[in-house]
């Protein structure tokens, strides 16, 4: 049975692993039959799981609870540490916008990558400010399009993290209205189908251990990793390096606190009408620990 691994540029652990034969060696040596499935946008992970095209992948916070809310039987396999402090970015407005609180966003536009971690971050921020999803106008814009609109005052608020936040700050005076770290732990999340976790448990274990080792390699060799990640792309090495140096490295088993946070986000997004049901995230775990982290 082939283990199909979803890979996209927004998850540098998977992207680095997929670009390095050396980092894939543990799977080859263990005799794991695997296939790397590449695609350009992390939010496509949800659709690929929906149609049964991949078995395991990694994204931000929201995609797994989106799938669970739709009845797709996925389980949480691993997470990174939270992206703490300023590196996690936040809900940003122009300093000259006159917007000083979340309540001021009523009737305003907010750009975010809909379906990504930013969806949960915005939902928690709105709840904290006494607003609902219907009180704002969420829009999905590319970074260049959002920057153009934000610069001209046509976009009222923007959910971003590093290195985009630093880019924006180099052009504009901005206020971080709600730091992401105040409302969301913001880890990378690795998950797969319950069937793969049960029927291909050994293959999943070897993969997770290899991804954990990939993180250790990235942390020790950020310049090499940045050069590897931009091969065949239009991304700059400096941007890749900036992104790598603001992330926590090393996989861990999902904690009870993380699972409870996922469940709270799912319940809130359901209440806001974003998800079709409130997912039971705390039950979305394999029958036994799927791997042993290096720093366990």
QUIWOQUI-V378724 format. One line per field, one symbol per residue. psi: psi as a letter, one per 30 degrees, with the letter a starting at -180 (. if undefined). burial: # if it has 9 or more other ideal C-beta (glycine too) atoms within 8 Angstrom, else .. A space follows every 10 residues. Layout:
psi=???
burial=???
This chain:
psi=kkjjjkklff jfeeeeeffj eeffeeeeff gkjlkkjklf keffeeeeee ggflfkakaa eeeefeeefg gkilkkelll lkjlbfffba jklkfgffjf lefffkglkk kljkfaffee eeeeeeeegg lleffljkkj kleeeeeeee efgfkelkjl akgeeeeeff eljlkjejke fffkfhlkkk llkeeeeefh eeeeeeeeee eeeeeeeeef heeeeeeeff kglglleeee eeeefgkklk klkkleeeee eeeeeeeeee efgekfljli effillflkf ljleh.
burial=..#######. ########.# ..##.##..# .#.#..#.#. .#####.### ...####### ########## .#.####### ###...#### ####..#.#. .#.##..### ########## #########. #.#.##.##. #....##.## ....###### #########. .#.####### #.######## ####.###.# #.######## #########. .#..###### ....#.#.## ####.###.# ####...### ###.###### .#..#..##. ##.#.#...# #.##..
